Amino acid sequence: MIREKYDLSTYGKGSKKKKKDRAIHDKFPHGKIYTLIGKEKLTKSERVIDNVLGFFTDAPFGIPDFINGMKNLDKEFYLAEEDEK
């Protein structure tokens, strides 16, 4: 696992996602790159609250899960395969 900070301002114009994509392609120019999305796991008490709220609001998901999903939209990770690594 490699975790590096990048100065996205050096990767041209465009959205943050486009700049992140350019940065990873720059690091692994000949690799296969897959985008992964981060998702926080709820604690046991958050799952209970999520289920109760989902039950009482007739929503297919509860409020805490929805909020966590919205908070983590920018938590992208990449899986890159290059030279059998």
Backbone as JSON Lines, residues from 0, in Angstrom:
{"i":0,"aa":"M","n":[0.85,-1.17,0.0],"ca":[0.0,0.0,0.0],"c":[0.89,1.23,0.0]}
{"i":1,"aa":"I","n":[0.59,2.13,-0.91],"ca":[1.32,3.38,-1.0],"c":[0.35,4.51,-0.69]}
{"i":2,"aa":"R","n":[0.74,5.36,0.21],"ca":[-0.1,6.52,0.52],"c":[0.77,7.75,0.33]}
{"i":3,"aa":"E","n":[0.4,8.58,-0.63],"ca":[1.19,9.76,-0.94],"c":[0.29,10.98,-1.04]}
{"i":4,"aa":"K","n":[0.84,12.11,-0.64],"ca":[0.12,13.37,-0.83],"c":[0.55,13.95,-2.17]}
{"i":5,"aa":"Y","n":[-0.39,14.54,-2.85],"ca":[-0.14,15.17,-4.14],"c":[-0.58,16.61,-4.1]}
{"i":6,"aa":"D","n":[0.13,17.46,-4.78],"ca":[-0.3,18.84,-4.98],"c":[-1.14,18.84,-6.25]}
{"i":7,"aa":"L","n":[-2.43,18.78,-6.09],"ca":[-3.32,18.66,-7.25],"c":[-3.29,19.87,-8.16]}
{"i":8,"aa":"S","n":[-2.8,20.99,-7.65],"ca":[-2.75,22.19,-8.49],"c":[-1.75,22.03,-9.65]}
{"i":9,"aa":"T","n":[-0.85,21.06,-9.55],"ca":[0.12,20.83,-10.62],"c":[-0.42,19.94,-11.73]}
{"i":10,"aa":"Y","n":[-1.66,19.48,-11.59],"ca":[-2.23,18.57,-12.58],"c":[-3.28,19.23,-13.46]}
{"i":11,"aa":"G","n":[-3.1,20.5,-13.76],"ca":[-3.95,21.19,-14.73],"c":[-5.27,21.64,-14.16]}
{"i":12,"aa":"K","n":[-6.16,21.95,-15.07],"ca":[-7.49,22.45,-14.71],"c":[-8.49,21.32,-14.71]}
{"i":13,"aa":"G","n":[-9.64,21.58,-14.14],"ca":[-10.7,20.59,-14.11],"c":[-11.11,20.27,-12.69]}
{"i":14,"aa":"S","n":[-11.98,19.29,-12.58],"ca":[-12.5,18.9,-11.27],"c":[-11.41,18.2,-10.46]}
{"i":15,"aa":"K","n":[-11.68,18.09,-9.17],"ca":[-10.74,17.4,-8.28],"c":[-10.56,15.94,-8.72]}
{"i":16,"aa":"K","n":[-11.63,15.3,-9.16],"ca":[-11.55,13.92,-9.63],"c":[-10.65,13.81,-10.84]}
{"i":17,"aa":"K","n":[-10.79,14.72,-11.79],"ca":[-9.95,14.68,-13.0],"c":[-8.48,14.85,-12.63]}
{"i":18,"aa":"K","n":[-8.2,15.75,-11.69],"ca":[-6.82,15.96,-11.26],"c":[-6.27,14.73,-10.56]}
{"i":19,"aa":"K","n":[-7.09,14.07,-9.73],"ca":[-6.65,12.84,-9.06],"c":[-6.37,11.75,-10.09]}
{"i":20,"aa":"D","n":[-7.24,11.65,-11.09],"ca":[-7.03,10.66,-12.15],"c":[-5.72,10.91,-12.89]}
{"i":21,"aa":"R","n":[-5.43,12.18,-13.19],"ca":[-4.17,12.51,-13.86],"c":[-2.97,12.15,-12.99]}
{"i":22,"aa":"A","n":[-3.08,12.41,-11.7],"ca":[-1.97,12.12,-10.77],"c":[-1.68,10.63,-10.73]}
{"i":23,"aa":"I","n":[-2.71,9.79,-10.65],"ca":[-2.49,8.34,-10.57],"c":[-1.98,7.8,-11.9]}
{"i":24,"aa":"H","n":[-2.45,8.35,-13.01],"ca":[-1.95,7.91,-14.31],"c":[-0.5,8.35,-14.52]}
{"i":25,"aa":"D","n":[-0.13,9.46,-13.92],"ca":[1.25,9.92,-13.99],"c":[2.17,8.99,-13.19]}
{"i":26,"aa":"K","n":[1.68,8.53,-12.04],"ca":[2.47,7.64,-11.17],"c":[2.6,6.24,-11.77]}
{"i":27,"aa":"F","n":[1.54,5.73,-12.38],"ca":[1.51,4.39,-12.95],"c":[1.09,4.46,-14.42]}
{"i":28,"aa":"P","n":[1.96,4.96,-15.3],"ca":[1.57,5.2,-16.69],"c":[1.22,3.94,-17.49]}
{"i":29,"aa":"H","n":[1.77,2.8,-17.1],"ca":[1.52,1.57,-17.86],"c":[0.7,0.56,-17.06]}
{"i":30,"aa":"G","n":[0.15,0.99,-15.94],"ca":[-0.58,0.07,-15.07],"c":[-2.06,0.03,-15.35]}
{"i":31,"aa":"K","n":[-2.7,-1.0,-14.82],"ca":[-4.16,-1.08,-14.83],"c":[-4.62,-0.37,-13.56]}
{"i":32,"aa":"I","n":[-5.53,0.58,-13.71],"ca":[-5.95,1.4,-12.57],"c":[-7.46,1.24,-12.37]}
{"i":33,"aa":"Y","n":[-7.83,0.97,-11.13],"ca":[-9.23,0.81,-10.75],"c":[-9.55,1.84,-9.67]}
{"i":34,"aa":"T","n":[-10.69,2.49,-9.79],"ca":[-11.12,3.46,-8.79],"c":[-11.96,2.75,-7.74]}
{"i":35,"aa":"L","n":[-11.63,2.99,-6.48],"ca":[-12.38,2.41,-5.37],"c":[-12.98,3.56,-4.57]}
{"i":36,"aa":"I","n":[-14.13,3.34,-3.99],"ca":[-14.78,4.37,-3.18],"c":[-14.74,3.92,-1.72]}
{"i":37,"aa":"G","n":[-14.35,4.83,-0.84],"ca":[-14.29,4.52,0.59],"c":[-15.67,4.64,1.22]}
{"i":38,"aa":"K","n":[-15.96,3.75,2.13],"ca":[-17.23,3.81,2.85],"c":[-16.95,3.48,4.3]}
{"i":39,"aa":"E","n":[-17.39,4.37,5.19],"ca":[-17.22,4.11,6.6],"c":[-18.2,3.04,7.05]}
{"i":40,"aa":"K","n":[-17.73,2.18,7.95],"ca":[-18.61,1.19,8.53],"c":[-19.28,1.79,9.75]}
{"i":41,"aa":"L","n":[-20.56,1.52,9.89],"ca":[-21.3,2.02,11.04],"c":[-20.97,1.18,12.27]}
{"i":42,"aa":"T","n":[-20.98,1.84,13.43],"ca":[-20.83,1.09,14.68],"c":[-22.14,0.37,14.95]}
{"i":43,"aa":"K","n":[-22.14,-0.49,15.95],"ca":[-23.34,-1.25,16.27],"c":[-24.49,-0.31,16.63]}
{"i":44,"aa":"S","n":[-24.22,0.72,17.44],"ca":[-25.29,1.65,17.83],"c":[-25.76,2.47,16.63]}
{"i":45,"aa":"E","n":[-24.85,2.84,15.73],"ca":[-25.26,3.58,14.53],"c":[-26.12,2.7,13.62]}
{"i":46,"aa":"R","n":[-25.81,1.41,13.54],"ca":[-26.64,0.49,12.73],"c":[-28.05,0.39,13.3]}
{"i":47,"aa":"V","n":[-28.15,0.32,14.65],"ca":[-29.47,0.25,15.29],"c":[-30.27,1.5,14.96]}
{"i":48,"aa":"I","n":[-29.64,2.67,15.14],"ca":[-30.31,3.94,14.83],"c":[-30.68,3.99,13.35]}
{"i":49,"aa":"D","n":[-29.78,3.54,12.5],"ca":[-30.03,3.52,11.06],"c":[-31.24,2.67,10.73]}
{"i":50,"aa":"N","n":[-31.32,1.49,11.34],"ca":[-32.46,0.59,11.09],"c":[-33.76,1.16,11.62]}
{"i":51,"aa":"V","n":[-33.72,1.75,12.81],"ca":[-34.93,2.33,13.4],"c":[-35.43,3.49,12.54]}
{"i":52,"aa":"L","n":[-34.52,4.39,12.16],"ca":[-34.92,5.52,11.32],"c":[-35.43,5.04,9.96]}
{"i":53,"aa":"G","n":[-34.77,4.04,9.41],"ca":[-35.21,3.49,8.13],"c":[-36.59,2.87,8.24]}
{"i":54,"aa":"F","n":[-36.87,2.21,9.37],"ca":[-38.17,1.58,9.58],"c":[-39.28,2.62,9.71]}
{"i":55,"aa":"F","n":[-39.01,3.67,10.5],"ca":[-40.05,4.68,10.75],"c":[-40.23,5.66,9.6]}
{"i":56,"aa":"T","n":[-39.24,5.81,8.75],"ca":[-39.38,6.76,7.64],"c":[-39.7,6.08,6.32]}
{"i":57,"aa":"D","n":[-39.8,4.76,6.31],"ca":[-40.07,4.0,5.09],"c":[-39.01,4.23,4.02]}
{"i":58,"aa":"A","n":[-37.85,4.67,4.42],"ca":[-36.75,4.86,3.46],"c":[-36.03,3.54,3.28]}
{"i":59,"aa":"P","n":[-35.48,3.29,2.08],"ca":[-34.74,2.05,1.86],"c":[-33.41,2.04,2.6]}
{"i":60,"aa":"F","n":[-33.05,3.17,3.18],"ca":[-31.83,3.28,3.96],"c":[-32.13,4.27,5.08]}
{"i":61,"aa":"G","n":[-31.33,4.23,6.12],"ca":[-31.54,5.16,7.22],"c":[-30.76,6.44,7.01]}
{"i":62,"aa":"I","n":[-31.0,7.38,7.86],"ca":[-30.38,8.69,7.77],"c":[-28.86,8.64,8.0]}
{"i":63,"aa":"P","n":[-28.35,7.96,9.05],"ca":[-26.89,7.94,9.27],"c":[-26.12,7.36,8.08]}
{"i":64,"aa":"D","n":[-26.64,6.3,7.47],"ca":[-25.95,5.71,6.32],"c":[-25.94,6.68,5.15]}
{"i":65,"aa":"F","n":[-27.02,7.4,4.95],"ca":[-27.1,8.39,3.89],"c":[-26.09,9.52,4.14]}
{"i":66,"aa":"I","n":[-26.04,10.01,5.38],"ca":[-25.12,11.1,5.73],"c":[-23.68,10.64,5.55]}
{"i":67,"aa":"N","n":[-23.33,9.44,6.02],"ca":[-21.97,8.93,5.83],"c":[-21.63,8.79,4.36]}
{"i":68,"aa":"G","n":[-22.6,8.37,3.56],"ca":[-22.37,8.26,2.13],"c":[-22.06,9.6,1.49]}
{"i":69,"aa":"M","n":[-22.76,10.64,1.94],"ca":[-22.54,11.98,1.4],"c":[-21.19,12.53,1.86]}
{"i":70,"aa":"K","n":[-20.78,12.22,3.09],"ca":[-19.51,12.71,3.61],"c":[-18.33,12.09,2.88]}
{"i":71,"aa":"N","n":[-18.5,10.89,2.37],"ca":[-17.38,10.16,1.81],"c":[-17.32,10.17,0.29]}
{"i":72,"aa":"L","n":[-18.02,11.09,-0.34],"ca":[-17.98,11.15,-1.79],"c":[-16.57,11.44,-2.32]}
{"i":73,"aa":"D","n":[-15.78,12.15,-1.54],"ca":[-14.44,12.5,-2.01],"c":[-13.38,11.51,-1.53]}
{"i":74,"aa":"K","n":[-13.78,10.45,-0.86],"ca":[-12.83,9.47,-0.34],"c":[-12.58,8.39,-1.4]}
{"i":75,"aa":"E","n":[-11.9,8.78,-2.45],"ca":[-11.57,7.83,-3.52],"c":[-10.19,7.25,-3.28]}
{"i":76,"aa":"F","n":[-10.08,6.01,-3.6],"ca":[-8.8,5.33,-3.55],"c":[-8.61,4.63,-4.88]}
{"i":77,"aa":"Y","n":[-7.38,4.32,-5.2],"ca":[-7.1,3.67,-6.47],"c":[-6.36,2.37,-6.22]}
{"i":78,"aa":"L","n":[-6.69,1.38,-6.99],"ca":[-5.95,0.12,-7.02],"c":[-5.22,0.12,-8.36]}
{"i":79,"aa":"A","n":[-3.9,0.07,-8.28],"ca":[-3.1,0.1,-9.51],"c":[-2.26,-1.16,-9.57]}
{"i":80,"aa":"E","n":[-2.3,-1.84,-10.69],"ca":[-1.47,-3.02,-10.93],"c":[-0.45,-2.68,-12.0]}
{"i":81,"aa":"E","n":[0.82,-2.87,-11.67],"ca":[1.86,-2.61,-12.63],"c":[3.04,-3.54,-12.32]}
{"i":82,"aa":"D","n":[3.57,-4.19,-13.35],"ca":[4.68,-5.11,-13.2],"c":[4.41,-6.17,-12.13]}
{"i":83,"aa":"E","n":[3.22,-6.76,-12.19],"ca":[2.78,-7.83,-11.27],"c":[2.78,-7.4,-9.81]}
{"i":84,"aa":"K","n":[2.65,-6.11,-9.54],"ca":[2.54,-5.6,-8.17],"c":[1.25,-4.85,-8.03]}
